[in-house]
Amino acid sequence: DQQVKQNSPSLSVQEGRISILNCDYTNSMFDYFLWYKKYPAEGPTFLISISSIKDKNEDGRFTVFLNKSAKHLSLHIVPSQPGDSAVYFCAATTFSGNTPLVFGKGTRLSVIA
Amino acid sequence: KAGVTQTPRYLIKTRGQQVTLSCSPISGHRSVSWYQQTPGQGLQFLFEYFSETQRNKGNFPGRFSGRQFSNSRSEMNVSTLELGDSALYLCASSPDGKQNQPQHFGDGTRLSIL
């Protein structure tokens, strides 16, 4: 049973436009969420996180929104740049950080110049 | 500051063999976690070690094992290899293992089983 779902395996966006990557979770235990970005032949790198006490967190061009009632979060990238082309993983854990990360299957973002 | 180092980067084995993968964490990091990534499956948690003790274990068969040394370096062992074990194996380190803090990943070991 997949507890963290990224239902879009891939997404193509024009350079300069907004990229929206979605993630759904089923386990109510999760209350802390992280996004990681992965380039080919490299390990994932941390991008941004959000806890359930907030509904929005911003870091430069990246914003994560959390809708607890819908068990849904989204990552917005504005404006999208070709260097953002990568696989993006959503991950969930608990606020205490004592629960292993549960990852989604990832969404491959292609930003077209 | 050196990042997380995984060796070897690539490995080819045959069914029934065993394999050992190595992970050297960032200096000062005491926690090492291991993940398996297969096509279309995302990253699946294998286990986490902190100060030489396994603190958490994922849902993998006993053929998958690991250990951590006093210098925080970690090894992962897979015995009696199966075709389905072909995957990218990633390790991640962090100072204290808190999963709500950024994990620092190595570039992985790609294991192919023939």
HADDOCK unambig.tbl for C-alpha pairs under 7 A between the chains (distance, minus, plus):
assign (segid A and resid 32 and name CA) (segid B and resid 100 and name CA) 6.58 0.50 0.50
assign (segid A and resid 41 and name CA) (segid B and resid 107 and name CA) 6.50 0.50 0.50
assign (segid A and resid 42 and name CA) (segid B and resid 107 and name CA) 4.48 0.50 0.50
assign (segid A and resid 43 and name CA) (segid B and resid 105 and name CA) 5.25 0.50 0.50
assign (segid A and resid 43 and name CA) (segid B and resid 106 and name CA) 5.21 0.50 0.50
assign (segid A and resid 43 and name CA) (segid B and resid 107 and name CA) 4.11 0.50 0.50
assign (segid A and resid 43 and name CA) (segid B and resid 108 and name CA) 6.33 0.50 0.50
assign (segid A and resid 44 and name CA) (segid B and resid 105 and name CA) 5.96 0.50 0.50
assign (segid A and resid 45 and name CA) (segid B and resid 104 and name CA) 6.76 0.50 0.50
assign (segid A and resid 45 and name CA) (segid B and resid 105 and name CA) 6.76 0.50 0.50
assign (segid A and resid 46 and name CA) (segid B and resid 102 and name CA) 5.76 0.50 0.50
assign (segid A and resid 46 and name CA) (segid B and resid 103 and name CA) 6.96 0.50 0.50
assign (segid A and resid 93 and name CA) (segid B and resid 99 and name CA) 6.70 0.50 0.50
assign (segid A and resid 93 and name CA) (segid B and resid 100 and name CA) 6.69 0.50 0.50
assign (segid A and resid 95 and name CA) (segid B and resid 100 and name CA) 6.61 0.50 0.50
assign (segid A and resid 97 and name CA) (segid B and resid 98 and name CA) 4.53 0.50 0.50
assign (segid A and resid 97 and name CA) (segid B and resid 99 and name CA) 4.43 0.50 0.50
assign (segid A and resid 97 and name CA) (segid B and resid 100 and name CA) 4.58 0.50 0.50
assign (segid A and resid 98 and name CA) (segid B and resid 98 and name CA) 5.88 0.50 0.50
assign (segid A and resid 98 and name CA) (segid B and resid 99 and name CA) 6.35 0.50 0.50
assign (segid A and resid 99 and name CA) (segid B and resid 99 and name CA) 6.75 0.50 0.50
assign (segid A and resid 100 and name CA) (segid B and resid 99 and name CA) 6.30 0.50 0.50
assign (segid A and resid 101 and name CA) (segid B and resid 99 and name CA) 6.27 0.50 0.50
assign (segid A and resid 103 and name CA) (segid B and resid 42 and name CA) 6.28 0.50 0.50
assign (segid A and resid 103 and name CA) (segid B and resid 43 and name CA) 5.78 0.50 0.50
assign (segid A and resid 103 and name CA) (segid B and resid 44 and name CA) 6.98 0.50 0.50
assign (segid A and resid 104 and name CA) (segid B and resid 42 and name CA) 5.72 0.50 0.50
assign (segid A and resid 105 and name CA) (segid B and resid 40 and name CA) 6.03 0.50 0.50
assign (segid A and resid 105 and name CA) (segid B and resid 41 and name CA) 5.19 0.50 0.50
assign (segid A and resid 105 and name CA) (segid B and resid 42 and name CA) 3.71 0.50 0.50
assign (segid A and resid 106 and name CA) (segid B and resid 42 and name CA) 6.08 0.50 0.50
